[in-house]
Amino acid sequence: PMKRIPQSTIDQIFAACDVVEVVGDFLQLKRRGGNHWAKSPFTNEKTPSFAVSQSKGIWKDFSTGKGGNSVGFLMESEGMSYPEALRYLADKYKIEIPQDGEDDKPDTSGAIKAVTNRAAQLFHSNVDSVRDYLHGRGISDHSIDHWQIGHSPDEQGYIANRLVREGYSKEIIVAANLCFVQDDGTLIDRFRGRVMFPICNPFGNPIAFGGRSLRNVGAKYINTSETEIYHKSKALFGLHHARKAMNIQDRCILVEGYMDVIMLHQHGHDTAIASCGTALTVDQCKTIGRYAQNILIARDSDDAGIKATARDVRVMLGCGQYPSVLPLPKGQDPDSFVHTNGGQAFSEHIAKHSRQYVHFLVKFAQRENPGTEPQQIAAVAKQVRETLDVIADPVLKTLSYQTLADLLGLSRNLMRPKETATPAPAIESPLSAMHTHEVTALRLLVNNWDSTNLEAFKDLVSNIPSESFSQLFSEALTEMTAVQGTPVDRLLSGPKADIFIACLEMDGQQSSIVEALNEVATDFARFHIDRLIAECREVLKTTTDKQIYLSKMQTLARMRRELLTAPK
């Protein structure tokens, strides 16, 4: 099991984080006013609503209501666990995590990551036995090391025996899909006699493998099956090397295979990635969209590649992405093209031959419906419209229909999309059950905390009439005073983080926090008085001793007037 991270180290990690640097590794941030803005990684939006405040160390996604600090972003956006996010940030900011702490809970996924990483090292250590083969495919020594390409010897138990000798359990080795278990308990390597391509997560950690056979028997490629850390529908080969370039250039080249990605990177096209031997999925599209909006699909030129491209286009359009398509010469793929012609020729081919998605869809439909007869043109129009109808943006859908009409020589009035409007679901806030003055109090604490105003915050607690809210506010105040630096991080990572995240504000702090707290205290008192007056009115409906309650109401009304007229 992994060692638990001490609280002192966690506080050090929080203090070191620059939220703009952390989020900027994954999203395209642009400074506007006092904050940085990006398109939400959680929704398909055209206008950026994701804000990052460098001074406060927080982010807020106004399209979903999500928000938090650097750790929260990695958990929400990248699917990391809390310890994984802390360890990622510790590595980023060169903070050493002590190894002598208490053992944390057993972490199966962490053990699978460790054994997969070790397997990648062992495979790469054998790469010399296939170096000539790789050179023959055009892969340079730099690329071999850059991509950690390796070799699995043609032996039944090479990787199994090595890993067991090094102390890895059989259960974890099998869970990582590196080996099978025979009936007698013997481990058999899954990958034998193959060139090994590590598939990494966005941070460069191996999570799976693709293995290419060196013999003309069996499957040409076999891949790691689904594991606790590897999900084919979400992984993208090469993303760890491409994401920064994708972010900077706002473009991405989607190809089919490992060799396509590696050769394109080697020849200067460093935004190339590939879906891992599967049809493109919605999850993969969402991941791509977080780094780049301009997507070029460059699949193989055979029938299977063209059909896969048509599926890719449909999925992307449904995700609010509008790709271009690059047809390649017959019989070629990106790997063979750059191997033969070089990277510059590939750039020139893109400039001359890439097509907008409607143009590709029309050409694809005309393959199945060739000819110029009315029924054939109608069949093409129908097929393309079925794909264009997945576009949610009404303007882009209309423009796409107009392009379709122009390409088929039809009237634009004839080619109109159906009117569809689906209202966005309302986002329920965790603050909806609170009174306005309670929300204001929490917002002052989360957004305007200053230890010099501790007594003013403590005074406010004594004015809170609600016992449950008083407890919530007191516990939050205790957390805020527990650490130095940016104590709000404790609240944004705690058990009631959703409440405090909803309180985040991206604008500046109050000019006078004491004055603001006094106003909230007055609101609390007035609310308490109003509630007591309402209770007296209810009693007056049934009691015979009305004078006592009328007198109480007069006293409460006088107190309320004094509150309203008291100097600020």
N, C-alpha and C positions, 0 to 999 in steps of 0.2 A: 504493500500500500504506500501511497505518496504521503509525505510529511505534511502536516497541517501548517499553513502559513501563519506565523505569529501576527498578532494585531499590530505590533509596532512596525512590522515590515509592510503590512497592508496600508497603514497610515503614510509610510514613506512612499509607497507606490502612488497613492492618491495625490500626495504633494508634488510628485515629480511630473505627473501627467499634464500635457498640454492638449486639451480636448480638440483643438483645431488640427494639431498634428495627427492625432489618433483617427479622427473622423476623416481627415483629408487623405489618409491612406486608402480609403474605400470609396469616397464620394468626391465629386467635383464641386469644390467650394468656391464661391465668389463673394468677396467682401462687398457689403452694401450697408452703409451707415455704420453703426457700432457692432454689427454682427456679421457672420458669414452665413451664406445661404446655399442650399442645394435642393435638388429634386428628391422627394421622399423615396427612401429605399423600400418602403412598405406598400406604396401605391403607385399606380401608373398615372402620373400627373404631368402637365405641361408647364405649369407655373410653379417655381420652387416655393415650398412651404416648410422646408426643413431648416431650422435656424440653429446656429452654434454661437454661443457667447464665450469668447476666450477669457474675458475678465472674470466671469462667474464660473467657468469650468463646466458648463452644462450645454445640453442640446435639447431642442423641443421640436417634435414633428406635429405641426398644426393640422395635418390632414387626418391623423389618427389619434391625436392626444397623447401619444407616447413621448417620453423624454427621460432625461437622466444625465449621468456623468459618463466618463470614458468607459468604465467597466460596464455600465448599463447598455451603452451602445454596442459593445462587442457581444453582449449576451442577447440583445434583441435582434441585432442585424446579422450577426455571424453565427448565432446559435451556440455560442460557447457557454459552458457552465461558469459559475462564479470563480472557482479556483483556476479554470483554464484561462479566463480573462485576466486574472491577476498575474498569472505566470507569463502570459503573452506580454503584458505591459512591463513586468519586471525585466524580461529579456530585452524589450525595446529600449528601456531606459537604463539598462546595465545595472540593475539592482539585484544584489545577491540574496537569494532566499536561503535562510539557515536550514541545514539538513538534520539538525538534532532535535526538531520539534516532535510533538506527539504524532502518532500515526493517524491519518485521516481514515474515513470509511473506505472499505475496499472499492477500488476504482477499476472495473473491468475494461472500460474504454481506454483508460490511461495505459493499462497493461497491453492492450492490443496495439495501441500506438507505438509503444516501446518496442514490441517484438517486430512490428512491421518496419520500423525504422532500422532496427538491427539487421533484418533480412535484406533491406535495400543496400546496406553497407557491405554485407557479405556477397550479394550478387555483383555489386560494382567492383569488388576486389578481384573478381574473376573475369573482368571485361577483356583482358589481354587476349584471351582465347578466341574472342570474336572480333577483335579490333580490325583485322584485315577485311572481314565481311562488312563491318560498318564503314570502313574507308571506301570499299567498293560501292556502297550505297551513297557515297558523297558526304558522309558525316565526318566532320573534323574532330581532332582530338579535343579541342576546346569544347565542342558541343557534347562529346561523350561525357566529359566531366561535369559540364554545366547542367546536363539533364540526368546525371547519375545513372547512365545506361549501364546495364550489367549483363551477366550471363548465369543461367542456372545449369550446372553440369547435368549430363544425361545419366543421373544416378537416382535410385529410388529414395535414398534417405540422406542426401547431402545436407540440405537445409535443416531437416528434422534433427539429425544427429548433432549438428553444430549448435543449434539453439538449445536443445536439451542439455548438452554438456555445459552450456553457459548459464544454466539455471532457469530457463524459461519453462513454465509448466506446459504439459501436453495439451491441457484444456485451452490455454490461451493461444497456443500455436494453431490449434484446430479452429478456434473462434476467429482467428485472423485470416482463415481460409488459405493458409500456406501449405497445409497437409491434410490428408485423409487418415482416418483410423480404420485399420483392418480388424477383422473379427478377433484376431489374437492380441489386439491392442497395439500392434506395430504401426508407426506413423509412416506414411508414404507421401513423398513430395508431390504437390499439385503441379508445380512447374518443373519440367525436366527437358533439357536440351533446347532451351529457348533463350533468345535475346530478351532481356527484361527492361521494361519501361516503367519506372515508378510513377504512379498517379498521386499527386500531392494535393493537400488542401490549399486554400489561398495563401497560407503562411509558409508554404514550402515543406511541410511535414508529410512524408509518405503515408498514405492511407490505403493504398491498393496497388496492384500491378497489372500490366498488360504484358503477355509473353508471346513473342513471335517464334514459330517453329523454324528450326534450321534444317528440318528434314521434310521430304515430300509425303509425309504420312500424318494422319490426324488433322485436327483443326489448325488452320494457319495461325489464328490468334486464339488464345484463351485469356480470360480476365478473371480477376478476383470477383467472387460472388458477393452479394450483399453481406455486410458485417455491421457491427455496432457503430463503427466509425466511417464506413463507406456506403454511400447510397448513390447508385448509378444515376438516378434521376436528378441528382443535384450536382454531381461532380463535373468539372470541366477540365480536361487535360490541358496543361500549360498555363492555367490562369495565374499561378504563383509567379511566373516569369512575365506574364503579359499585362497584369492588372495596372501597374503604374503607367506603362506606356498607353494603355487604353484610356486611363484617366486623363493623361496629359493631352493625347491626340483626339480624344472623344471619338474613337473609331475602333472597330473590331473586325477581324477576319475569321469567320467561322468555317472550319474545314472538317474533314472526315476522320483522319487517322493520326496516329502518333508521329509517323514520319513526315506527314504534311506539315504539322506544327513545327517540328524540330528544324526541318529544312528551310521553312519560311523565316523563322527566327535567325537562322544562320546566315540568311541572305538579306537581312535588314528589315524584315517585316515582323516586328516584335510585338504586334497586337494579335497574332494568330492563336486561336484556341480550338479545341475539338470537344464535341460531346463524346463520352466514353463508350463508344461502340453501341450506342442506343439512339433511338429517334429523339430529337430535341424535345425537351419537356418545358412546361410552364415554369417550374422552379429554376431551370437553367436560364431561361429567358429573363427572369427577374434578376438573377445574379449578373448576367451580362449588362442589363439595363442600369445597374448601379454604377458601372464603370464607363459605359459608352452608349451613345444614342445612335451613332452612325454605324450600321452593321452591314458587312458585305459577306454574302454566302458564297463560298467557293468549293463546292462539293466536286466529286469525281464526275467526269463527262459521260459515264456509261448510263444505261437506263436506270439502274438502281440509284445512282447519284442524283439524277434529274428528278426522280420521284421523291427521293428524300428531301430535295430542295423545296419541292412543292409543299410537302408536309411542314417543313421548317417555316416557310412563309406564312402558312395559315396559323401556326401556333404563335408566331411573332406578332402578326396583325391582331390576334386576340389579346395579346399582352400589351398592346399600345406601342409596338415597335414597327418601323417601316423600312425593311431592309432593301438593299440592292442585291443583285445576283450577278455573278461572274461566270459566263459560259467559258469552258476551256476547250482547246482543240480536241478533236475526237481521239479517244484512247489515252488521254493524259489526265493527271491529277496534279495538285500543286507541287507535290514532291518531285515528280518527274519533270514538270515544267521548269522549276528553278534549277534543278540539277543540270538540265540541258541548256537552258537559256540565261540563267542568272536572275538576280533580284531586280535589277533595273528593267529587264524585259517584262518581268511580272508587273511592275508598276505601270509600264506603258500599256500592257494588255488591259489592266484595270481601267486606265483612262480612256481607252478606245472602245472597250466591249462591255463594260458593266452596264446592267439594265436596272431600271426602276421596277419595283415588284409587280406593278400592273402589266408592264411589257412582258415580264417573264411569264406571268400567269396566262396571258393570251397565247404566247408561243407554246406553252405547255398544253393548253386546251386544244390548240390547233393540231397538235400531234395526234390526238385521239379523234379529232373531228376535222380532217383535212378537206379542203374544197371551199368553193365560194357560193354554193347554193344557199338560199335563204335558211333552210332547215339546219345546215351545217353552221352558219353564222349564229343562228339562234341557240344552237347547242353550246357553242363556245361562250356566248354571252351568259347563258344560264350557269355554266360551270364556274366561270370566273366570279359571277355575282354571288354564288354560294360561299366563296371564300371571302369576298369583300364585305359581306354582311356581318362578319365577326368583328369588324372595326367599330369601336365604341364612339370615337370622336365623330360627331355629325358632320363637321366641316371637312375633315379628311376623307370621310366616307363619300361625301358628295363629290369632292374633287377626284377621287379614285374612279367613281362612276363616270364622271365626265371624260377622264382619260380613256377609260374602256370604250365609251361611245366613239371617241375620236379615232381610236385604233381600228375599230370595226366599221367605221364609216356610217355610224348611226346617229340619229338626232339625239342631242343631249336631253331634250324634253322626254324622249322615250325611255332613256336610261336614268331613272331616279331611284334612289334608295327608299325603302319603306321608312316611314316615320316611327321611330322607337325612342322612348324616353324612360329610363329607369331611375327613379330618385335614389340618391345615395343614402344608405342606412344611417340613421342617427347614431352618434357615438355617445354612450352614456358615461357621464363623468362620475368618478368615485366621490366627488364633492357635492353631488346633486341632493343628497339627503341632509346636508349641513345648512345652517343659517348663514346669511351673507356676512355677518360680523365674525363668525367662526372661520369662514374661508379667508377673510381679510387678515385675521390674526395669524393663520398658518402661512399665508403668503408673505407677511412681514417677517416671520421667523425664517422661512426658507430663503427668501431673496435679499433680506437686509440685515442678516445676523452680523453683529459686532459685539465682541466680548465686553466692550466698554459700556454697552447698554444692557448688560445682564440684569441689573436691578430693575430696570423698567419692564423687562420681559417677566421677571418674577412677580412684580406688582400686578401685571396683567392676569396672571394665574389666579390671584386672590379675588379677581372680579368676575371670573367665569362661573355662571350659575349652573351649567350642565356638568354633572359629575363625570360622565363618560368623556366629554370633550376636555374637561379639565385634566383628566388622567392622560389622554392622548397628547395634549399640549405639554404637560409636565414631563412625560417620558421623552418627547422630542427635545425639549430644552435640556434635559439631562444628557442626551446623546450629543447635543451641540457643544456642551461644555466639557466633554470627555477628552477631546483631542484638540491639538493646535492645527494651524494651516487652513484646510477647507473642510470644516466639520460637516457641512451639508452632505458630503459624500456618504457619511454613515447613515443618514436618513434615506438617501436615494438607493441604498443597497440593502436596507433593512426589511423586516417582514411587512411593514405598511408602506412600502415604497410607492405603490400606486397612488396613494393619497398625496404624498409630498411631490411626486412627479407632476401631478395635475396642478400643483400650486406654482410651478416654475413660471417665471416671467422673464422675457428676453430684454425688456427695456431697463432703464437705469434705476438706481436705488432711490429711496425716499430721501429728500433733502434733510428732513428732520425726523428721525425715527422715533424719538421720544414723543414728539407732538402727535405723530401718527398712532403710536400705541395709546396715548391718552384718549384720542378720538375713539379708538376701538373699545377701550375700557368704558367710555361713556355709552357706546352702543350696547355693550353687554348689560350695563346697569339699566338702561332704558328698556331693553328687551325683557329683563327680569321684572321690572316694575309693571310693564304692560301685561305680562303673564299673570302677576298677582292681582291686578285690577280685573282681568278677565275671569279669574277664579272667584273673586268677590261677586261679580255680576251673576255668575251661575248659582252661587249660594243664595243670593237675594231672591231668586225665583221660587225657592221652597221654604226658606227660613221665616219664622215669625219675629225673630229678634233682629229686625232690619237695621236699627240705629247703629249697632256695633259695626256692621259691615259698611254702612254708608260713611261712617267716621273713618274707617280704614281707607276707603276709596279716596276720600278727601285728602288724607295724609299722603297717600301714594301719588295723587295728582299733583300735589304741591311739590313733592320730591322730583317728579318728572319735569315740572316747569323750571325748577332750580337747575336741573341738569342742562336743559336747553338754553338757559340764559347765563349759565356760568361762563366766565371768560376762558377763552381757549388758551 
